[in-house]
Amino acid sequence: MAPKSDNTFTVAVIAGGVAGLATALDVRDRARDSGLDVQVTVFEKDSEPGGNLQTIRQDGWQLEWGPNGFLDNEPATLRLVDRLELRDKLQRSSDATAHRFLLVNGRIQEIPITPKAFLKSSMMSTGAKLRMAGELFVPSRKDLGRAAEDPSTDETIEQFGARRLGQTFADIMLDPMVKGVFGGDSRRLSLAAAFPRMVELEKDYGGLFKAMIKLSRQKKKEGRNKTDAGPSGVLHSFTGGMATLIDAMVADLAADPLAEVRVNADVRKISPTEDGWRLVATDGDHGPFDAVVEAAPAHAAARHLGHLDPVFADNLAAIPFAPMAVIALGFKREAVTHDLNGFGMLVPTREKRELMGALWTSSIFGGRAPDSRVLLRCMAGGSANPGFMDQTDEEMTAVLLSEIRPLFGLKGAPDMVNVIKHERAIAQYVPGHLARLKELDRATTSYRGLFLTGSSYRGISVNACVKEAETIAENVLKGLAEKNGRARTEAF
Ligand SMILES: Cc1cc2nc3c(=O)[nH]c(=O)nc-3n(C[C@H](O)[C@H](O)[C@H](O)COP(=O)(O)OP(=O)(O)OC[C@H]3O[C@@H](n4cnc5c(N)ncnc54)[C@H](O)[C@@H]3O)c2cc1C
């Protein structure tokens, strides 16, 4: 990195996951646009940046360590893709992904997506279907949207589902969906924090069906057709896997004389001093910095910042993470009887299996398995079953194989097995999360030049991290521009 001149501002970004790297890139780009000289340094604990976004390539198989992809309904991620000139490497999921399945009463059943298919489906009893239809007449709660101010109004996802659509819907549909997205337990996650859109729909339209009816009328009126990417979007990755995004961000920063990504730099402590922020890391002491963006997971941030304020210590450490095992299994095509024509299958808790879900990865994206082979990605553990993680890799694989063998009609042993144990996979937004964020915001803003970001707080998806990176970078630059107008020795 170029030596710092007196007119150069310095920004430290802690952690080189997607959140940290996207923020570093955004700070750099906005600095260029505004004509400010800003040196950005990313401090990453591991020997490789990327956090959860790592792609493993072995013997013709291409496996993801963490996310399988991202939805194309978030403009911020697509903007990032364009800035990095990655459009030609973008990979759209196959049309087969429209077919999604649940294990219900021991059978793999397709989730009906049209009202006619839903009525014909044997997934739920007639009574449960009628209860669902009754959602139209369930009055909306009067205290919606107050979870940050009054945590006693913070409903769990399960409570919301049971209240509006019935207990069977909550058990068969919501419970596995929450496992699939968060590795979480619908009885222990806050609806307002995990799925804020649901709260908005109930608040603004009086209910989910009412919202669907009004929004589809609006769409018709505006002349949008069914093929428009809806709010749920289409899953995308890159031909080379999700690491493509990380590699491009790191290369872009490395090519910039005003930026640096330091690896093997485990940050231990972040402190404000008279001349700016200073860091203690395993590769030495660093600083002063005009601003620090803390993008490491909340449990790490608690260690870095806990000494400053009990609000940081308590609230950051209290954000739990779900452990998760991701076991990739490769088979010869002829060794799998099931056609695997779809996205994959999720498993409701009431089925009493260890398996949380299985993605049919080679049906989702091409190039994930060698010719005439198929790739399944099984997930187990999660916050509802952390004890699963206590087993050895061989034990976990044997348990999952014994569960999926009859379901998919598997013959013989897998050709390829890859076990990834995530001790802390995904942050869990438990009831009270929004009130906790409010406290954290209050503590953070009392320290000038300190910013918190990443999947621990306002969205666990890649999209949420990239979107928030833009907001954080904007605030960092605003602070630097203001500081530019004051004496340079003053705090941020
Ligand atoms: C199995 C799995 C499947 C997922 N599937 C999807 C999906 O399909 N789609 C989707 O959108 N999202 C998915 N997610 C979620 C998504 O991957 C994450 O939310 C996202 O990657 C989080 O990014 P992050 O930068 O906040 O954190 P991380 O990726 O966890 O990165 C944090 C970084 O902080 C570093 N760090 C920690 N402590 C320190 C320290 N003291 N000093 C310096 N650095 C430190 C770590 O080494 C790491 O690199 C999945 C997650 C998992 C685990």
The ligand as an SDF file (V2000), in Angstrom:
LIG
                    3D

 53 58  0  0  0  0  0  0  0  0999 V2000
  -24.0480  -23.3750    5.3870 C   0  0  0  0  0  0  0  0  0  0  0  0
  -24.5130  -21.9910    5.0390 C   0  0  0  0  0  0  0  0  0  0  0  0
  -25.3580  -21.8040    3.9610 C   0  0  0  0  0  0  0  0  0  0  0  0
  -25.7910  -20.5240    3.6260 C   0  0  0  0  0  0  0  0  0  0  0  0
  -26.5810  -20.3580    2.5130 N   0  0  0  0  0  0  0  0  0  0  0  0
  -26.8820  -19.1080    2.1000 C   0  0  0  0  0  0  0  0  0  0  0  0
  -27.5030  -18.8920    0.8320 C   0  0  0  0  0  0  0  0  0  0  0  0
  -27.7720  -19.8280    0.0750 O   0  0  0  0  0  0  0  0  0  0  0  0
  -27.7560  -17.6100    0.4580 N   0  0  0  0  0  0  0  0  0  0  0  0
  -27.4180  -16.5310    1.2390 C   0  0  0  0  0  0  0  0  0  0  0  0
  -27.6600  -15.3930    0.8400 O   0  0  0  0  0  0  0  0  0  0  0  0
  -26.8000  -16.7150    2.4320 N   0  0  0  0  0  0  0  0  0  0  0  0
  -26.5270  -17.9620    2.8690 C   0  0  0  0  0  0  0  0  0  0  0  0
  -25.8450  -18.1530    4.0410 N   0  0  0  0  0  0  0  0  0  0  0  0
  -25.5540  -16.9820    4.8750 C   0  0  0  0  0  0  0  0  0  0  0  0
  -24.3440  -16.2150    4.3460 C   0  0  0  0  0  0  0  0  0  0  0  0
  -23.3510  -17.0630    3.9100 O   0  0  0  0  0  0  0  0  0  0  0  0
  -23.7450  -15.3980    5.4550 C   0  0  0  0  0  0  0  0  0  0  0  0
  -24.6830  -14.6920    6.1420 O   0  0  0  0  0  0  0  0  0  0  0  0
  -22.7070  -14.4140    4.9420 C   0  0  0  0  0  0  0  0  0  0  0  0
  -21.7020  -15.0980    4.2730 O   0  0  0  0  0  0  0  0  0  0  0  0
  -22.1830  -13.6530    6.1360 C   0  0  0  0  0  0  0  0  0  0  0  0
  -21.1400  -12.8150    5.7610 O   0  0  0  0  0  0  0  0  0  0  0  0
  -20.3350  -12.0200    6.8580 P   0  0  0  0  0  0  0  0  0  0  0  0
  -19.2940  -11.2760    6.1550 O   0  0  0  0  0  0  0  0  0  0  0  0
  -21.2840  -11.2790    7.7220 O   0  0  0  0  0  0  0  0  0  0  0  0
  -19.7280  -13.1250    7.8310 O   0  0  0  0  0  0  0  0  0  0  0  0
  -18.7380  -14.3320    7.5810 P   0  0  0  0  0  0  0  0  0  0  0  0
  -18.8890  -14.9140    6.2420 O   0  0  0  0  0  0  0  0  0  0  0  0
  -18.9260  -15.2110    8.7670 O   0  0  0  0  0  0  0  0  0  0  0  0
  -17.3210  -13.6580    7.6460 O   0  0  0  0  0  0  0  0  0  0  0  0
  -16.8130  -13.1700    8.8500 C   0  0  0  0  0  0  0  0  0  0  0  0
  -15.3240  -13.0450    8.7250 C   0  0  0  0  0  0  0  0  0  0  0  0
  -14.8440  -12.5080    9.9450 O   0  0  0  0  0  0  0  0  0  0  0  0
  -13.5630  -13.0460   10.1650 C   0  0  0  0  0  0  0  0  0  0  0  0
  -13.1890  -12.8090   11.5640 N   0  0  0  0  0  0  0  0  0  0  0  0
  -13.7640  -13.3310   12.6690 C   0  0  0  0  0  0  0  0  0  0  0  0
  -13.1140  -12.8860   13.7720 N   0  0  0  0  0  0  0  0  0  0  0  0
  -12.1450  -12.0540   13.3530 C   0  0  0  0  0  0  0  0  0  0  0  0
  -11.1440  -11.3090   14.0180 C   0  0  0  0  0  0  0  0  0  0  0  0
  -11.0220  -11.3430   15.3510 N   0  0  0  0  0  0  0  0  0  0  0  0
  -10.2870  -10.5670   13.2870 N   0  0  0  0  0  0  0  0  0  0  0  0
  -10.3860  -10.5310   11.9360 C   0  0  0  0  0  0  0  0  0  0  0  0
  -11.3050  -11.2400   11.2490 N   0  0  0  0  0  0  0  0  0  0  0  0
  -12.1780  -11.9830   11.9500 C   0  0  0  0  0  0  0  0  0  0  0  0
  -13.7740  -14.5010    9.8050 C   0  0  0  0  0  0  0  0  0  0  0  0
  -12.5560  -15.1860    9.6310 O   0  0  0  0  0  0  0  0  0  0  0  0
  -14.5830  -14.3600    8.5330 C   0  0  0  0  0  0  0  0  0  0  0  0
  -13.7750  -14.2760    7.3940 O   0  0  0  0  0  0  0  0  0  0  0  0
  -25.3910  -19.4310    4.4030 C   0  0  0  0  0  0  0  0  0  0  0  0
  -24.5460  -19.6060    5.4930 C   0  0  0  0  0  0  0  0  0  0  0  0
  -24.0920  -20.8740    5.8100 C   0  0  0  0  0  0  0  0  0  0  0  0
  -23.1570  -21.0600    6.9580 C   0  0  0  0  0  0  0  0  0  0  0  0
  1  2  1  0
  2  3  1  0
  2 52  2  0
  3  4  2  0
  4  5  1  0
  4 50  1  0
  5  6  2  0
  6  7  1  0
  6 13  1  0
  7  8  2  0
  7  9  1  0
  9 10  1  0
 10 11  2  0
 10 12  1  0
 12 13  2  0
 13 14  1  0
 14 15  1  0
 14 50  1  0
 15 16  1  0
 16 17  1  0
 16 18  1  0
 18 19  1  0
 18 20  1  0
 20 21  1  0
 20 22  1  0
 22 23  1  0
 23 24  1  0
 24 25  2  0
 24 26  1  0
 24 27  1  0
 27 28  1  0
 28 29  2  0
 28 30  1  0
 28 31  1  0
 31 32  1  0
 32 33  1  0
 33 34  1  0
 33 48  1  0
 34 35  1  0
 35 36  1  0
 35 46  1  0
 36 37  1  0
 36 45  1  0
 37 38  2  0
 38 39  1  0
 39 40  1  0
 39 45  2  0
 40 41  1  0
 40 42  2  0
 42 43  1  0
 43 44  2  0
 44 45  1  0
 46 47  1  0
 46 48  1  0
 48 49  1  0
 50 51  2  0
 51 52  1  0
 52 53  1  0
M  END
$$$$
